[in-house]
Amino acid sequence: MNYSVTASKDDSGYLLTHYGEIKAESCDYNGHLNEGHALVMLSLATDTILDAIKLDAAGRERLNFSAFTVQNNLYYRAEGHEGQAVFAQSQVLAFDEKRLRMFHRLLDANDGTVLVELECLMLGVDMAARRAAAWPEAVAEAISTLAQSQNTLPVPDNAGQAITKPALSNY
């Protein structure tokens, strides 16, 4: 499965990841978007957030620092079908010195129906030590700036059903 994605930000503050149409190879024997493919698509939305907080490929190399996923919670809301145009909305829910909690929604590009939701917990990792570490200063500042720009977005109904740390707070 190879999606060519583009990223943007909407007027409300969500980061957006545009995928185009759901491909045939992303659909299962029931004719709807396969769960594994939905996760892969939303992991590309995670990359959109990482790019925005200076952990794109150049930032990871320059800082010798990355972010590793430690927990994902996927929620299915509606069926996605081959040829359906989709995009993701992404937001930072919370962060602390080493953790970053985010939420993505995969939506129908025509009517806004939510197809899949993903809550994700990532951990900052010093790549030299391959251990959890505090976000580098520039990354921490970028996370804070993004979180502040999104602090008026509603907290998704499913947020925190399985991930509880760091706690939600206003920035």
N, C-alpha and C positions, 0 to 999 in steps of 0.2 A: 504494500500500500504506500503510495507516494503522493502526498498532497503538497502542492505548491502554495504556501501560505503568505499572506501579507498581514501586517499589523497596523493598527491605528488606535485612536482614542476617540470616544464619542463625547458629545456635549455634557453628558451627565457624569463623566469621569471613568467609566468602564474602559479598560483596555480591550481591544477587539482583535480577534484572530479570524481572518477570512479564509475559508477552505475551498470555495466554489461548491460544486455538487458532490454528493455522496457517490462514490464509485462502486461499480458492481462487485469488485473484489472485497469491498468493505461490508457487504451484506451476507447474512447467513442463509441457511436452508429454509428459514421462515420468511425470507424476503425482506428482513429489516436489518438495520445497522447492527453489526456484531459487537458484542460487549468489548472484546479485545481491541477492535478498531476504534470504538468510541474512546477508550482509554488512551490509545495512541494519539488520536486527534486532540484530546484535551491535554495530553502531555506537551503538545506543540503550543498550546495556550500557556502552559507553565513557562515554556521558553520565552514567550512574549513578555511575561512578567520579569523573568531573569534578565532579558535584554534591557528592560526598562530600568533595572536597578544596578546596571553596570556589570552584570555577570554574563555578558555575551561572550563569544569565543575570545575576542581580544582581551576583555577584562579578566576572564579566567586565566588566560596565559600570563598576562602582566602581573596579576596578583598572586598567582599560584594558589588560587582559592576557587572553590566551587560550592554547589548546593546539591545535597543528595536527598531524594525522596525517602521518607521513613514511614509514611502512612498515606494511603489514598482511600477515600470512601466514595464509591460511585453510586449514583441514584438514577434510576431510569424513570422517565416521566411520560414519554410518548414514543411511538415508533418512528424511526427515520428510515427512509426508503431511497433506493437507487435513483439518482438524478435530482434529489431534493437539495436545493441550495442551502448551505448552513454556515454559521459563524459562531464564534465563542465570545462571551462577555466574561471578563476576569476582574477580580478585585482582591486586594489584600484585606484579610480579616483582622490579623493581629501579628505581632512580631515581638521578639525579645532579643537579647544579645546574640543568641545562636540559632533561634528558630524563626521560621516564617510560615504562616498559615494563610492559605489562599483558597478562593472558591471560583469555579468556572461553571458556566452554563453553555451548553451547545443548543443553539436556537435555529429554528426554521427562518431563513432569510426573508421569506415573503410575509409570514403572518406572526412571527415572534413566538411561536409555540416552543416551549422548553422541551427538548428531547432527552437530554442527559445532564446531570449535574455531578460535579466532582469537587470534593473538599480534599485539600492536599496539605500535608505537613512536611516541610523541608528543613534540613539541618545544614548550617554552614560548615564547610569542611576545609581545613588547611591541607592542601594536596601534598605538601612535603611530608607532613606527619601522618596524613590520611586519618586524621582525628577531627572530631567536632571542635570548632573554634568560633570565637566571636567574629561577627561580620567585620571586615575591614572598614575603616572610617568612611571612605567614599561610598561603599555599598550601604552601610547603615544609614548614612544621610539620604541616599536615594530611596531606600525603603521607607524611611520616615516621610520624605516628601511625597512619595506616591500614596502612602497610607493617609496622610493629611488631605491630599487632593480627593480622596475617595471617602472621607469620613462622614459624608452626608448620604452615601448610598445605603439602602436598607440592608440589614443583616438577613441573609437568606434563611428561610424557614428551617432548612435541614442543617444549617451550620451548628456544629457542636454536638450533633447526635452521637458522634463517636470520637471526635477529637476535642479535647477540652483544654489543652495547654498549648500555647499561652492563652490566658483568659482574654475574652473580648474586652476592649476598652475604647474609649474615645481618645483621639489624638489631637 
